[in-house]
Amino acid sequence: MKANIPIPGTIRERILNQAITDFGAHGFEGVNVQQLAKSIGVTTGALYHHFGNKLELYRIVREEVERRIISRMEGASAVHEQPILSIKAAMIVGFDSAVKLKVCTLLSEQDPSDNKDLAAILFKEILNEEIEGMEVIISACWRASLKNVAKGMNSEQAKKVLIKLLEKF
């Protein structure tokens, strides 16, 4: 069993669930480990026991959130045969999912844990390497739309901007 899949009802699960909420809303720099532990009702020692440090907790949370979103994006992209339509569907579903899960800050910030950019990997698979490096630009556009929401832009307006951008492809 993967180490980051917690057993329901455990302290580890409570920490992960609260960390998803806190990192999702405030990003890496905005989360204070002492406050996180206090909000769950555990000690910082318990948090460090399960995750080692803040960066490792963040890495696990970010990876988990990205996998959830990417899974939805893969499903949306599979509906279309044309790569550009697949990418458009994936980006919109991914955007809507990130907004619904309230993880725009988390997914739009520079990843201090150096996880792989799973969105770029998905876009590269869809494009089938038609244009080298395009997947990085597409991922950056998707993440920029999430950053707009994280910085206070109305999500519907940010989505309209993303859709308008997608029309240019």
Salt bridges, closest charged atoms under 4 A:
GLU56 OE2 - ARG59 NH2 2.59
GLU63 OE2 - LYS2 NZ 3.84
GLU63 OE1 - ARG59 NH1 3.32
GLU63 OE2 - ARG67 NH2 2.98
GLU64 OE2 - ARG68 NE 2.99
GLU66 OE2 - ARG62 NE 3.04
GLU66 OE1 - ARG143 NH2 3.19
ASP96 OD2 - LYS159 NZ 2.96
ASP111 OD2 - ARG62 NE 3.72
ASP117 OD1 - ARG143 NH2 2.78
GLU132 OE2 - LYS124 NZ 3.76
GLU167 OE1 - LYS164 NZ 3.76
